Amino acid sequence: MKPEEIRQHIDSPIFRTIAKAASDYGVSAYIVGGYVRDLLLDRESKDIDIVVDGSGIDFAHFLSERLQGTRVNYFKNFGTAMFHHNGVEYELVGARKESYKRDSRKPIVEDGTLEEDRERRDFTMNAISVSLNESSFGDIIDPLGGIKHLNEKLIVTPLDPAITYSDDPLRMMRAIRFAAQLGFRIEENSFEAIKSQKYRIKIVSQERITEELNKIILSPKPSIGFKLLDNTDILELIFPRLTALKGVEIKNGLGHKDNFFHTLKVLDNAAERSDDLWLRWAAILHDIAKPDTKQFDNTSGWTFHGHEDLGAKLTPGIFRSLKLPLDHKMKFVQKLVRLHLRPISLSKKEVSASGIRRLLYDAGEDLDSLMILCESDITSKNEVKVKKFLENFQRVRVKCKEVEESDKIKNWQPPIGGEEIMNTFGLKPGREVGIIKTAIREAILEGEIKNEYEAAKELMLIKAQELGLQQSNTP
């Protein structure tokens, strides 16, 4: 959106109500921050920050009388008020200035001028404001050159970047996040300041770091953000297991690929195919155990045997250290890491029904996500090779659909479970029950018996006889 179009865009009842209330109350009010930036970039935004040259809470009380039917929430500790209108969140705050202690990113906040409020913001593009004053309604105030920097696709801090980043080190990750989200470049002095202030990231809580990391992962091309995190040496501080993938080792003239850049390519490929954050996390972690499993053999060269299983075992610890959720989201990522080689192995040979049954059984409802990860894992620059792999994966997809339609294996449980085995033979949980359950499951997956109760029962009795078990007389 062009700057001259802003006035028309905000000419709405809610902004006119705020403007009239500000005039009647005797304060100046401005829209500021990400909403203005996103308007200029034609991006959607549903959070609107409004700053006034006075108490934001006092003005909010006055404004609330004009907003009939709208509930306004007040946060005295932060000097802010908030309300929702037509699905949009509005936050009101008084102009502030901030100072920081060396060991904390929590500012000491004092009342300030509108100029000081702009200068305390992270980047010039977030300091652009739009007047909500009746005499200048819709005018853009941009003394720091934010619009110019937007047009140049440049991320610039309002003050000396070393001070900006030292005061609040999370701004370093925000700069990198905006670069990834918007495709912008971090101004050179700002980039060097991030490198010099990198260790300040240690005073930021893990939760806030991970919040920014997730936003980078959800950007259109996440590798941009990760490469910037790596080039500023921040990645080594916040995610050392990922940087451990870097490098190529050569023995006897044989080298392996750089698994760090391979992982970033897989992540970008996954981002092109899916918006799912947790699928993208699976892309990040799919080869995370390769440094731990790397071996060299004179015959076969470099191998990483078992990296999928070890990677799955490492996943909960990585999630815990990054303060990511340890619920079904982690289990989803863990499953995809553990299974990510299975469709690849199936695609390299004639697809067997038993192999497909096992894949369907193990992947369940996450089969499509697994296939997206595997297709994303093809990072060869040889277009012919890539085309062949994708065609093979398509064969696996077709076969999965055929077998699922005939055998109903996805999310399947064998027709006879442990409880029936224990009741039939008067057993308690133990080795014999496990042997029989496994035999039934494997026989069905291998296609040796039909996926039906009677066939499973017959096999249960045969296996029980082999184990010397007698049927219980207990009804």
C-alpha positions in Angstrom: 0.0 0.0 0.0 1.2 3.5 -0.9 1.6 6.0 2.0 -1.0 8.2 0.4 -3.5 5.4 0.6 -3.2 4.9 4.4 -5.7 7.7 5.2 -8.4 6.2 3.2 -7.7 2.7 4.6 -8.0 3.7 8.2 -11.1 6.0 7.7 -13.3 3.6 9.6 -15.8 4.1 12.5 -13.4 2.6 15.2 -10.5 4.8 14.3 -12.7 7.9 14.0 -14.1 7.0 17.5 -10.6 6.9 18.9 -9.6 10.1 17.1 -12.7 11.9 18.5 -12.1 10.5 22.0 -8.4 11.7 21.9 -9.5 15.2 20.9 -12.1 15.4 23.6 -9.6 14.0 26.2 -6.9 16.3 25.1 -4.2 13.9 24.0 -2.5 13.0 20.7 -3.0 9.4 19.5 -1.1 7.4 16.8 -1.2 4.0 15.3 2.4 2.7 15.5 4.4 -0.5 15.0 3.7 -3.7 13.0 0.3 -2.7 11.8 1.6 0.3 10.0 4.5 -1.6 8.6 2.3 -4.4 7.4 -0.1 -1.9 5.7 2.8 -0.5 3.8 3.9 -4.0 2.8 0.4 -5.2 1.9 0.6 -7.8 4.6 -2.3 -8.9 6.8 -2.1 -7.8 10.5 -4.7 -8.2 13.3 -2.8 -6.5 16.1 -3.0 -2.7 16.4 -0.9 -0.7 18.8 -2.0 2.8 19.6 0.3 5.2 21.6 -0.9 8.4 23.3 1.1 11.3 24.8 -0.2 10.6 28.3 -1.5 7.7 30.3 -2.7 4.9 28.1 -4.8 3.4 30.8 -6.5 6.7 31.7 -7.3 7.4 28.1 -8.6 3.8 27.7 -11.0 4.4 30.6 -12.3 7.5 28.8 -12.4 5.7 25.4 -14.3 2.7 26.9 -17.3 4.9 27.5 -17.5 5.5 23.7 -17.1 1.8 22.9 -20.4 0.5 24.0 -20.5 -3.3 24.3 -16.7 -3.6 24.1 -14.8 -4.9 27.1 -11.6 -3.2 27.8 -8.9 -5.0 29.9 -6.4 -3.0 31.9 -2.9 -4.1 32.8 -1.6 -1.5 35.4 1.8 -3.2 35.8 2.5 -2.6 32.1 0.6 0.6 31.7 -1.4 -0.9 28.9 -5.1 -1.5 28.0 -6.5 -3.9 25.4 -9.8 -4.5 23.7 -11.1 -6.5 20.7 -13.2 -5.1 17.9 -14.4 -7.0 14.9 -11.8 -9.7 15.4 -8.9 -7.2 15.7 -6.9 -6.7 18.9 -6.2 -3.1 19.9 -3.6 -2.2 22.6 -3.4 1.3 24.1 -0.2 2.5 25.8 1.3 5.8 26.8 4.5 7.1 25.2 7.4 5.7 27.0 11.2 5.8 27.4 13.2 2.8 28.6 16.5 2.1 30.3 18.1 -1.3 30.9 20.2 -3.1 33.5 23.1 -5.1 32.2 21.8 -8.4 33.4 18.2 -8.1 32.3 16.2 -7.4 29.1 13.3 -6.1 31.2 13.3 -2.3 30.9 12.9 0.3 33.5 9.9 2.2 32.0 9.2 5.8 32.4 6.8 8.3 30.8 8.4 9.8 27.7 7.7 11.8 24.7 6.5 10.5 21.4 10.0 11.0 20.0 11.5 8.9 22.8 8.8 6.3 22.2 9.8 5.9 18.6 13.5 5.7 19.4 13.0 2.9 22.0 11.5 0.6 19.3 13.5 -2.2 17.7 13.6 -1.1 14.1 12.8 2.0 12.1 10.2 0.2 10.1 8.4 -0.5 13.4 8.6 3.2 14.4 6.5 4.6 11.6 3.2 6.0 13.0 -0.1 7.2 11.6 -1.9 10.1 13.2 -5.3 9.6 14.8 -5.7 13.3 15.6 -8.7 15.0 14.0 -6.5 17.8 12.5 -4.0 15.4 10.9 -6.0 12.2 10.6 -4.2 9.6 8.5 -0.9 11.6 8.2 2.3 9.4 8.4 5.0 10.5 10.9 8.3 8.9 9.9 11.3 11.0 11.2 13.6 7.9 11.4 13.3 7.0 7.7 11.3 3.8 8.2 9.5 4.0 4.8 12.8 4.5 3.0 14.2 1.4 4.7 11.1 -0.6 3.8 11.5 0.4 0.2 15.2 -0.6 0.4 14.2 -3.8 2.1 16.7 -3.0 4.9 16.5 -3.7 8.6 17.8 -0.7 10.5 17.7 0.2 14.3 16.6 3.7 15.4 19.7 4.1 17.6 23.2 2.7 17.7 22.6 -1.0 17.0 25.1 -2.1 19.6 23.0 -0.3 22.2 19.7 -1.5 20.8 20.8 -5.2 20.8 22.6 -5.0 24.1 19.6 -3.5 25.8 17.2 -6.2 24.5 19.2 -9.1 23.0 15.9 -10.7 21.7 15.9 -8.0 19.1 18.9 -9.8 17.4 16.6 -12.8 16.7 13.8 -10.5 15.7 16.0 -8.8 13.1 16.9 -12.2 11.7 13.2 -13.3 11.9 12.1 -10.2 9.9 14.9 -10.9 7.4 13.5 -14.4 6.9 9.8 -13.4 6.9 10.1 -10.4 4.6 13.2 -11.3 2.5 15.0 -8.2 3.9 18.7 -7.5 4.5 20.1 -6.6 7.9 22.0 -3.3 7.5 25.8 -3.9 7.7 26.5 -2.1 11.0 23.5 -3.8 12.5 24.7 -7.2 11.4 28.1 -6.6 12.9 26.5 -5.4 16.1 24.6 -8.7 16.3 27.8 -10.6 16.0 29.5 -8.5 18.7 26.5 -8.8 21.1 25.7 -12.5 20.5 26.5 -13.6 24.0 23.9 -11.3 25.3 21.3 -13.8 24.0 22.1 -15.8 27.2 20.0 -13.4 29.3 16.9 -14.1 27.2 14.5 -16.8 28.4 14.4 -20.0 26.4 10.7 -19.6 25.8 11.2 -16.2 24.1 14.1 -17.6 22.0 12.0 -20.6 20.9 9.1 -18.3 20.1 11.3 -16.4 17.6 12.9 -19.6 16.3 9.4 -21.0 15.5 8.5 -17.8 13.6 11.7 -18.2 11.6 10.8 -21.9 10.9 7.4 -20.8 9.7 8.8 -18.2 7.3 8.5 -18.8 3.6 12.2 -19.8 3.2 13.4 -20.7 6.7 17.0 -21.4 5.6 17.5 -17.6 5.3 17.0 -17.2 9.0 19.1 -20.2 10.0 22.0 -19.1 7.8 21.9 -15.7 9.5 21.7 -17.3 12.9 24.7 -19.3 11.9 26.7 -16.4 10.4 26.2 -14.4 13.5 27.2 -17.4 15.7 23.9 -17.2 17.6 22.9 -20.7 16.4 25.8 -22.3 18.1 24.6 -20.7 21.4 20.9 -21.6 21.1 21.0 -24.9 19.1 24.4 -26.5 19.2 23.1 -29.9 18.1 22.1 -28.4 14.8 25.5 -26.7 14.1 27.1 -30.1 15.0 25.9 -31.2 11.6 28.2 -28.8 9.8 31.2 -29.8 7.8 32.5 -32.4 5.4 35.0 -35.1 6.3 37.1 -36.8 3.6 38.9 -40.2 3.9 40.5 -42.0 1.1 39.1 -39.5 -1.3 35.6 -40.1 -0.1 33.5 -37.4 1.5 30.0 -37.1 2.8 27.6 -34.2 2.2 27.4 -31.3 4.6 24.4 -32.4 6.7 23.8 -28.9 8.0 23.1 -27.4 4.6 21.4 -30.6 3.5 19.0 -30.2 6.5 18.3 -26.5 5.6 17.5 -27.6 2.1 15.1 -30.3 3.4 13.5 -27.7 5.6 13.0 -25.3 2.7 11.6 -28.1 0.6 9.2 -29.0 3.4 8.2 -25.4 3.8 7.2 -25.3 0.1 5.0 -28.3 0.6 3.4 -27.7 4.1 2.7 -24.9 6.6 2.8 -27.4 9.5 5.3 -26.2 12.1 5.9 -29.7 13.5 6.5 -31.2 10.1 9.1 -28.5 9.6 10.6 -29.5 13.0 10.8 -33.1 11.7 12.7 -31.8 8.7 15.2 -30.1 11.1 15.7 -33.1 13.2 15.5 -35.9 10.7 19.3 -36.2 10.5 20.2 -34.8 13.9 21.9 -38.0 15.0 24.2 -38.3 12.1 27.3 -36.9 13.9 26.8 -39.6 16.6 26.4 -42.4 14.1 29.0 -41.4 11.5 31.5 -44.2 10.6 33.8 -44.9 7.7 34.3 -48.2 6.0 36.9 -48.8 3.3 34.3 -50.7 1.2 31.1 -48.7 1.7 32.5 -45.4 2.6 30.7 -43.1 5.0 27.7 -44.6 6.8 25.2 -43.3 9.4 23.5 -46.6 10.4 20.7 -46.2 12.9 20.7 -42.4 12.9 16.9 -42.5 12.4 16.4 -44.5 15.6 18.9 -42.5 17.7 17.4 -39.3 16.3 14.0 -40.4 17.6 15.5 -41.1 21.0 17.1 -37.6 21.1 14.0 -35.8 20.1 12.3 -35.6 23.6 15.5 -34.2 25.1 15.9 -31.6 22.3 12.2 -30.5 22.8 12.8 -30.3 26.5 15.9 -28.2 26.2 14.2 -25.8 23.8 11.0 -25.7 25.9 8.9 -27.1 23.1 5.8 -29.0 24.0 6.3 -32.6 25.1 2.8 -33.7 24.1 1.5 -35.3 20.8 3.4 -32.7 18.8 6.7 -34.0 20.0 5.5 -37.6 19.5 4.6 -36.7 15.9 8.1 -35.3 15.2 9.7 -38.3 16.9 7.6 -40.7 14.7 8.6 -38.9 11.5 12.3 -38.9 12.5 12.2 -42.6 13.3 10.4 -43.5 10.0 11.9 -41.1 7.5 14.0 -43.8 5.8 11.2 -46.3 5.4 9.5 -44.9 2.3 12.9 -44.3 0.8 13.9 -47.9 1.2 10.6 -49.0 -0.2 11.0 -46.8 -3.2 14.3 -48.3 -4.2 12.9 -51.8 -4.8 9.7 -53.5 -6.0 7.1 -52.4 -3.5 5.9 -55.4 -1.5 2.4 -55.5 0.1 3.9 -56.6 3.4 6.3 -53.6 3.4 3.4 -51.3 2.7 1.3 -52.8 5.4 4.1 -52.2 7.9 4.4 -48.6 6.7 0.7 -48.0 7.1 0.6 -49.6 10.5 3.6 -47.6 11.8 2.8 -44.3 10.2 -1.0 -44.4 10.8 -2.7 -41.0 10.2 0.7 -39.3 9.8 1.5 -41.2 6.5 1.0 -38.1 4.3 3.2 -36.0 6.5 5.9 -38.7 6.4 5.7 -38.9 2.6 6.1 -35.0 2.4 9.2 -35.3 4.6 10.7 -38.0 2.5 10.0 -36.1 -0.7 11.6 -33.0 0.8 14.6 -35.1 1.7 15.6 -35.3 -2.0 18.1 -32.6 -2.3 20.2 -33.8 -5.3 21.1 -31.2 -7.9 20.7 -33.9 -10.5 17.2 -33.2 -12.0 17.0 -36.7 -13.5 17.7 -38.3 -10.2 15.2 -36.1 -8.4 12.5 -36.9 -11.0 13.1 -40.6 -10.6 12.9 -40.5 -6.8 9.7 -38.5 -6.9 8.2 -41.0 -9.4 9.2 -43.9 -7.1 7.6 -42.1 -4.1 4.4 -41.7 -6.1 4.4 -45.5 -6.7 4.7 -45.9 -2.9 1.7 -43.5 -2.4 -0.4 -45.4 -4.9 0.4 -48.7 -3.4 -0.4 -47.4 0.1 -3.8 -46.3 -1.1 -4.5 -49.7 -2.7 -3.4 -51.7 0.4 -5.2 -49.5 2.8 -8.4 -49.8 0.8 -8.2 -53.6 0.8 -6.6 -54.3 4.2 -7.6 -51.3 6.4 -4.3 -51.3 8.2 -4.0 -47.6 8.9 -4.7 -47.0 12.7 -5.3 -50.7 12.9 -5.1 -52.9 15.9 -5.0 -56.7 15.6 -8.4 -58.4 16.0 -7.1 -60.2 19.1 -5.4 -58.2 21.9 -3.5 -59.0 25.1 -6.6 -59.0 27.3 -8.3 -61.8 25.3 -5.1 -63.8 25.2 -4.8 -63.5 29.0 -8.4 -64.5 29.6 -8.2 -67.4 27.2 -5.2 -69.0 28.9 -5.4 -67.6 32.4 -2.3 -65.6 32.1 -1.0 -62.4 33.6 0.9 -59.8 31.6 4.2 -61.4 30.5 6.4 -63.0 27.9 3.9 -65.5 26.5 1.3 -62.8 25.9 3.8 -60.7 24.0 4.9 -63.7 21.9 1.3 -64.5 20.8 0.4 -60.8 20.2 3.5 -60.3 18.0 2.9 -63.6 16.1 -0.7 -62.5 15.2 0.4 -59.0 14.2 3.3 -60.1 12.1 1.3 -62.8 10.3 -1.3 -60.3 9.3 1.3 -57.7 8.2 3.1 -60.3 6.2 -0.1 -61.4 4.5 0.2 -65.0 6.0 -3.3 -64.8 7.5 -6.3 -62.5 6.8 -7.0 -59.5 8.9 -10.0 -61.3 10.5 -10.9 -62.5 14.0 -11.3 -66.2 13.2 -7.9 -66.5 11.4 -6.3 -64.6 14.3 -7.9 -66.9 16.9 -6.7 -70.0 15.1 -3.2 -68.7 15.1 -3.4 -67.8 18.7 -4.4 -71.4 19.6 -1.5 -72.8 17.5 1.1 -70.5 19.2 -0.3 -71.2 22.6 0.1 -74.9 22.0 3.7 -74.4 20.9 4.3 -72.6 24.2 2.6 -75.4 26.2 -0.3 -73.3 27.3 -3.7 -74.7 28.2 -7.0 -72.9 27.8 -8.4 -71.6 31.0 -11.7 -73.0 32.4 -12.5 -69.6 33.9 -15.5 -68.2 32.0 
